[in-house]
Every structure is written in structure tokens, then in C-alpha cells.
Amino acid sequence: MTDPDALRDDTVPFDPDCELCEAARYTHWYVEDDVCWIADCEVCSVPMVVWKPHGTDPSEADIEHMMRRLSEVGDARFGEGGWTIDRVMRQIPNHFHAHCRDPRWHQLRMSRPMSRYEGVGAERVER
């Protein structure tokens, strides 16, 4: 397995105390590119896109890119159009991220099995 710290770009704003900057690989990771990564949220177990730089103000181009990638993941996970994007940053308000939520995410968030990290883009496996 690749060391995530070895992949970090030191020119990108980073906060060592930010959970999203840490980008711990516990749950399933769908996608990672130069702009963002998408993994299952550790709290609600739905796909979450995270802007790689620490901050809350991505460019419109980066937002468009992230929403397109999150939509692709949402379609694959929940079926075409079977989800909505929630851009409210509740628990970590100082780092841009958004969730792709299925209609029953709130009822299922405590009972839905968590996924586990098997590598970026690997088949999703639940614990």
C-alpha cells in the first residue's frame, strides 16, 4: 500500500490539525486526482468529495470538477439520480467538502455498514 504522506504536495495549503487534510484512508476511496478525493464519510458512510487544499473557497472550475466527479460516484453507488448533493460543511466548516446522499441516508447512517480502504478505485468492501 502506498504511503499517503508520500503523495502529499507541499505546495498545497495544509493544516496538520485538519481531519480532511489528514486524508486518512480508513473507508472506501472512489477517486483521487489533482483537485480532490472522494471517499465514504466516516460519520455517515456516504460518498464525500474533499478539495485537496485546506480552505473553503475553491475556484468555480474546481467546484464544477468536484461536483461532476461526486455525481459520477453517486450514480454508481445509488443509481442514476438516486441521490442529492449536500454542500453544508457541518462538522468541519473550514475545509471544503460535500456529501452525496441517498434519500434514506439519515435513517441508515448509524446502521449502514462502514466500508474499508482497499485502495483508490478498488471494489467497495464493507466491514
N, C-alpha and C positions, 0 to 999 in steps of 0.2 A: 504494500500500500504506500502511496506517495505521501510524504510529509507535507501537510498543508502549509506549514510555515515556509517551506522551501519555495512555494508558489507565490508568496506574497510579494507584491510590487511596492518597494519602499517609496515610490514617488506618489502613491495614492494616499490621501488623508486616512489616518488610522488612529483609533482611540483604544489603548490597551485595556481599558475598563469596560468597553462596549461588547456585549454578547454577540452582536451581529458582526462586528469587526473580527471577533474571535473565529467565527465561522466554524464552530466545532462540528465534526462530522459524526453525529450520532444517528440521525434519521436518514431516510432515503433522500438522495440528491438526484434530481431530474436533469439539471442542466447547469453548466458553468461556462461563462465566456468572459471577455474583457470588461463587460459592463456590469454583469450581475451573476448571481447564482440563485437557483430555485431548489428548495428542499422542503420536506414536510416540516411544518412548525412543531416544535417540541411541546407546545401548550395545547394546540387544538388539532394536530395531526392532519392538517390540510396543506396543500402546496402554498409556499410563501416565497415571493421574489424579494431579493435583497440587493440593493445598489452596492457595489463594491466599495466606493469611497465612503468614509464616515461623513455624514451630513444629511440634510433634509431637502436640499434644493437641486435635484438633478436637472439637466437640460431637458427641453421638450423632446429632443431626439432620443435621449436616454430613457425618458418615461415611455415614449412610444415603443421603443425596443423592448423594455421590460414588460409592458402590458401585452404586447404581441406574444412574447415567449411564455408568459404566465397563462395566456389564453390557450396556447397550444397544449400546455401541460394540463390545464383544466379540461379541455376536450378529451384528451387521452385518459385522464383519470376518472372523470364523472360523465363523460358523453358530451357530444356537441351541444352547447348551450345549457347544460345541466348544472350551471354554477353562476356565481356573480363575483366580481372583484370588490374587495373591501380595502380601501386605501387609508383607513383610520389607523394611526400608529399609537395604539393604546398603551402597551406595556413598555415599549422602547420608543419614546417620541423624538429622540434626537438622531435617528438613523433611518433613512428612507427604506420602507418595506411595504408590501401589500400582500393580502391573502386572497386565494381563490377558494371560495366557499360553496359547498353544495347546499341545497335547501335545508338539510337536517343537521348541519354541522354543529349547531349549538346543543341539540339534544344528544348527539353522538360523541361530543368532544371528550367526555370522561370515560366512555365505554369503548370507543373505537381503538382497536389495537394500534400501537405505535409501530412505525416501520423502523428498519435498521439500515445503517450505512453499509453498502456493498460495493461502492464505487460510483462515480458520477456516471449517470446514464444506464446503470445496470438495471436489471429487472427489480421491481419493487417487492420487497420481502417484509412481512410483518413479523414482529417478535412473538 
